[in-house]
Amino acid sequence: MQQAIEKADILIEALGWIRRFRGKITVIKLGGSVMEDADALLHVLVDIVFMETVGMRPVVVHGGGAAISRAMETAGIEARFVQGRRVTDDRSLEIVERVLAYEVNQRLAARIDELGGRAVSLNFRTTNVLFGHRLELVDAEGNPMDLGHVGTVTRVDRAVVFNLCRTGQIPVIPSMCQADDGAKLNVNADTAALAVAQALAAEKLVFLSDVPGVLRDQNDPDSLIHSLGAREARRLIETGVIASGMIPKVEACLEVLQKGVRKVHIIDGRIRHSLLLEIYTTGGVGTEIVHEP
């Protein structure tokens, strides 16, 4: 009986959050180790179906780096990265498009359907919603670097995504975009998710990662910061508490908060039902970064 009462208490706690976020768009970025862990991915997709069932409007933006690298290795192509972006020549682009935009994208949508949701693959063969241009980067000396077919998102077809969400469907968007000349471009999944969240003025943007969130001590998981304001986040970057690969992610979060997104969450997608625990419980399990006036 006590266990049953505790379950009821959890449902009551969730009720307030369910009401608050009903009808709100949440962009969820899938990638990294979560995509490679079948059990973790299953729990994430179940969470996404739950979110839609109780009235939220989830939008999935995904990468597929490990699957692409395996396909490139099979084809005898060496993977190269510059500033975190995959160098994408003509042969690599064919593999990226096939694996990311079609195989991974359709597999995710099919799995959501199997779990009781209604997913829609938004790729070049169905309906593309991401548009942009080639990404231009320079090295430390200011010289331009050739990344090949790598792009950045400048426009999102908001109407298509909104209409799907309104009808209870879950858009599943691969991190590729199309240029004005029709060229297909590989896009970093984090930046694609940021662009989608900004375009939709999302209530939340959730990064599923393989770290619990922002830590005050990188060697102590118990030092997790559950809620972080923009000013404090910048101070932690300046003092070196936020370091290495977490810096560009947090800086990107701060930028998107200034452009209409209400909250950004960084959570460990390997934790069972971490998505539900972060959104529908008071304490959460990761770090939320919030805008401050």
ZIFEN-V631898 format. One line per field, one symbol per residue. phi: phi as a letter, one per 30 degrees, with the letter a starting at -180 (. if undefined). Layout:
phi->???
//
This chain:
phi->.dddddddddddddedddddcdicdbcccclidddccedddedddddddeeddcjdbdbccbcaeddddddddddicddbbbhicddbdedddededddddcddeddddddddddjcbcbdcbddcbdbcbabddcbbddciddcccidcbbdcbbdddddeddddciccdbcddbbcdddjdcbdbedddddddddddchddbbccdbcbdkdcdbecbddcecdbbdddddddddddidcbhddddddddddddddcjddbbccbddddehddddddcbddibbcccbdce
//
